[in-house]
Amino acid sequence: MNKRQCEIIEILLGERRFVTASELAERLAVSRKTIYRDMQDIGNHCSAYRLTKKENNGYLLEILEEEESALSDQFEHPNERRLDLLLFLLSIAPCKTSIQKISERYFVSQSSILNDFKHIEKKLVPYGIRLSRTNEGTFISGDQFSLYRLMAVIIESYLTQIGDPFCQYDIPDSIKDIQVKNGRLAEIKQILHEFQEEQDLLLDQPYYLTLFCSLLSIIEKQAHHLQLFPNEEIIY
């Protein structure tokens, strides 16, 4: 972090509002192109702050609360974040989200998210589904069964990692070798555990994973105020 970038941080924290690149360039006597590069570096390397960019409004920098900093540190490796992002996109499919919202979700720059997309696309190929980006947003499209199949593979990998004896799917190394870190999964596992105890039943693996996928999809869509079943295609 150079001296000018530190000055930019001080300005943004002091203003507590959106500041345009033109205003920063004028105050620091540099070009807007230089400011753009500096903001890119700040977004990539300052994990203690949340950087928000809005078209025509500029940049807003906020100090993260302790719990938010802990969330940003949850993923020790980019591959862990990418797998969590893949699971999130699968769970809200076919609903759309924006790169900005994803960036804010993981406290990383939008360029980092775009790079994550490249890795995610490779994981989608064997399942015949794809990552689509339109003016309306980013989403995963494809056959509903294939979407649930990949969700189930990631969830099974998580269950296996925490010690549950699952053998429903052949989990590819590109997923099996990555630690699945997602707080929602622990919550849903507890819900299903309590359900099975209360009803005195044991769900077989295919049905258990299907319920797991359905609950994750419903919870994520409700949490982000998305329509639960846009095309009224419900998988039981």
N, C-alpha and C positions, 0 to 999 in steps of 0.2 A: 504494500500500500504506500503510494508516494505522498508527498506533502500536499499536492493539489487535491488528491482524492480525500485526504483527511479534512481539508477545508470544505469540500463539498458536503461531507457528512455533517460537519458542524453547522453549515448553512441550513441544510434540510432539517436537522433536529431542532435548530433554533426557530425556524419559520413555522413548523408544525402545520404545514399546508402543502398543496401541490405547487411545485416550482418548475417552470419550464426550462428546457435546455438553453433557450435563448437568454433567459434571465441569468442562469448560471454562467454562461459564456461571457456575458457582459460584465458580471461582477468579478470574474477571475481573469478577464482579458485573454481569453482563448477562443478557439473556434467551436461551433456547435459539434462538429465532428469529433473534436477532442473530448467534449463532454459526454458524447454518446459512448466513446470507448471507456471513459472513466466509470460511467454508470454500469457498463457491462462488467467491469472488474469488481466494482462494489457489490453488485448483485451476486457475483459468483463466489466471493470470498468473505463477505461479512455475515457470518451466521448469527451474530448477535442482534441483527436488525432485520426488519421486514421492509423490503423495497417494493412499492406499488407504482406502476406506471399506467397512466391513463392518456389516451390519445387526445391531443390538444390541451390537456391540463398539466402535463409534466410528471414530476416525480414526487412521491411522498415517502419519507423514511421514518420508521417507528422502531423504538426499542422493543424487543420481544420480552414478554413476561417469562418468568422462570419455566412455567409449564410449557410454553410455546417453544422455548429453547430446547427443552427436553425432547419435545416431539421432533424437532429438526435433527436432533442427534440420535433419534431412534434407529436410523439406518446407518450401519457402519460402512456399507459399501453401496455404490450406485446400483448394483444388480439387485439388492434387496428393495430399494425404492422402485426400481423398474418392475419388479414382480408384483409389488403392492399396487402400483399404478395400473398394471395389466388387470389385476383382479378387480380393481375399482371400476375400470372401463367396462369390463365384462358384466359386472353386477348392475350397472345402470343402462346397459344396452337394451334397446337401440336409442335411448335418450342421448342427447348431445351435451357436451360441456365445452368450456373455452380453455385455451392454453393459459390464459391469465389466471383462471380459477384453479387450474392444476398447479400452476407455479405457486400460488398462495397457499395451497393445501400442503405442499411439501417444502415451502420456504427455500426454494431454489430459483434460479433465473429461468426465463422462458427459453433461452438457448439450450439450457441443460435439459429441459423437458423435450424440446425438439430432438435432441440427441437420444433421449430415452426412447422416443417413438421409433427410431431406426432399429434399436435392439428388440423392441416389442414386436415389430412387424415380422421379424424372423421367427418368433415363437408362434405366430398365428398361421404361418404357411402350412404346416402339416394338418391343420384342422379345417382348412378351406374357408377361413374367415379373414377379414382384412380390416385394417385401420383406415378410416375415411376422414378426410378433412375438407370441410366446406366453409362457405362464408357464414353459415349458421352455427358452426361448431365442429368439434371433433367427436367421433364415436366409432364403435366397433360394429361392423355389419356382417351378417351372414345367417346361416341356418340356425334357428333357435336351439336345436338339439346339439349342434357343434359348439355353440356358445356355452351351454351348460356342461358339455363334456370337458372343455378346457377349464372351466371354473372348478369342476369336480376334481380334476387332476391336481390343481393347485391346492385345493382344500385337503385332499387326501395326503399330499406331500406334507402339509402342515400337521395333520393328525399323526402321521407317521413320525415326524420329527419330535413330537411331544410324547411319544411312546405308545400310541394306540396301534394295535395290530391290524392294519388295513392292507388289502391286496386286490382291490377292485380293478385298478388300472396299472398299466406299465408306465411309470412316471419317467419321462425323458431326463437325461442328465442335466440339460439346460435349466430344468426346474428343480430337480432333486438336490442338486449341489448348492442351491441358494436357500438361505434361512428365510422362512416365511414369517414376517412380522406384521401382524394385523390384529388390533385389539378387538375388532368386531368378531373375529373367528372364535376367540375365547368366550365372548358373551353368548354366541349362538350355541357353542358346544355345551355351555352350562344350561341353556334353555332346553336343549334336546335331552340332556341328562335328566333334568327334573321331570320332563314330560314322560320319559320312559319309566322312571321310578313311580310317578303318580299313577300311570296307567298299567303298571306291572307288565310291560311288554319289552321285547327286544327287536329293534328294527334291523332288517338285513342291510348289508352295505349299500346296494344300489339305491334303496329307498331312503336310507339315512343321508346319503350324499345329495340326493335330489331335494330332500327337505332342507338340507343345509344351504344349497344353492338358492332355493326359493326364498328362504328367510333372509339371506344376505342381500338378495336383490330388492326385496321389499323394504328392508331397513335403510339401505343406501339411498333408494329413490325417495323415500319419505323424508330422510334427513336432508336431502338436497331439493326438496319440494318439486320432484319430478313426477309426471304421470306414471302410475304404476304399470299399466298395461296399454301403451299407446295404440297397439294394433289388436288388442283384445286376444293376443295369443298367449294363453296360459299353459305352462308345462306342469303337469302333476307328477 
